[in-house]
Amino acid sequence: MGFLKRTYSKFDYKPRYYKGEGNPFKIEHKLDKFRKTAGENKNIKGKFNDAIDDLKNPDKSVNKTLIIIISILVFIFLYIIDFDLSIFKRN
């Protein structure tokens, strides 16, 4: 009755090429260190207050960059569909 008794092997996996510090298996978002809501305030109320502060005081450079990127993408889209400006001319 050896098939009823199961032994599970434990493996001690070590990454071959990892030479960094800390745990390589720790799941952390790349941008968490730049976010205000992912910092020291771990409770829900602190995260909510940080998010409200971010909404009230937005970063102006990010808004300019976002507007520039969106406008470039719109112009590329209009070029691809061959948009003609002559429809706005009067006779």
C-alpha positions in Angstrom: 0.0 0.0 0.0 2.9 2.3 -0.8 0.8 4.4 -3.2 -1.3 5.8 -0.4 1.7 7.2 1.4 2.9 10.3 -0.4 6.1 12.2 0.3 6.5 15.6 -1.2 10.0 16.8 -2.1 11.0 20.3 -1.0 13.2 22.2 -3.4 15.5 25.0 -2.4 15.5 27.2 -5.5 18.1 29.9 -5.9 18.1 32.1 -9.0 21.2 31.5 -11.0 22.0 35.0 -12.2 20.5 37.1 -9.4 23.3 39.1 -7.6 21.1 41.8 -6.1 20.0 42.5 -2.6 16.8 41.6 -1.0 14.3 39.0 -2.0 14.1 38.5 -5.8 10.6 37.0 -5.4 9.1 40.1 -3.7 6.3 41.4 -5.9 6.4 45.2 -6.0 5.3 47.6 -8.6 8.0 49.6 -10.3 6.4 52.9 -9.7 5.4 52.4 -6.1 8.4 54.4 -4.9 7.1 57.5 -6.8 3.5 57.2 -5.6 2.3 59.0 -2.6 -0.5 56.5 -1.9 1.9 53.5 -1.8 4.2 54.9 0.8 4.1 54.9 4.6 0.3 55.3 5.0 -0.9 51.7 5.0 -4.4 52.3 6.2 -7.3 53.0 3.9 -8.0 56.5 5.3 -4.4 57.6 4.8 -4.4 56.3 1.2 -7.8 58.0 0.5 -6.5 61.3 1.9 -3.3 61.1 -0.2 -5.4 60.4 -3.3 -7.6 63.4 -2.6 -4.6 65.6 -2.2 -3.2 64.4 -5.5 -6.5 65.3 -7.2 -6.6 68.7 -5.6 -2.9 69.5 -6.4 -2.1 67.9 -9.8 1.4 67.9 -11.2 1.5 70.5 -14.0 4.4 68.9 -16.0 2.6 65.6 -16.2 -0.5 67.4 -17.6 1.6 69.2 -20.3 3.3 65.9 -21.3 0.0 64.1 -21.5 -1.5 66.8 -23.7 1.4 66.7 -26.1 1.3 63.0 -26.4 -2.4 62.9 -27.0 -2.2 65.7 -29.6 0.6 63.8 -31.5 -1.4 60.6 -31.5 -4.5 62.5 -32.8 -2.5 64.0 -35.6 -1.0 60.6 -36.5 -4.5 59.1 -36.5 -5.8 61.9 -38.8 -2.9 61.4 -41.2 -3.5 57.6 -41.3 -7.2 58.1 -42.2 -6.2 60.8 -44.7 -8.3 63.5 -43.1 -9.0 66.5 -45.5 -9.3 70.0 -44.1 -11.1 71.3 -47.2 -14.5 70.2 -45.8 -14.3 73.3 -43.5 -13.9 75.8 -46.4 -16.7 78.0 -47.5 -17.6 78.5 -51.2 
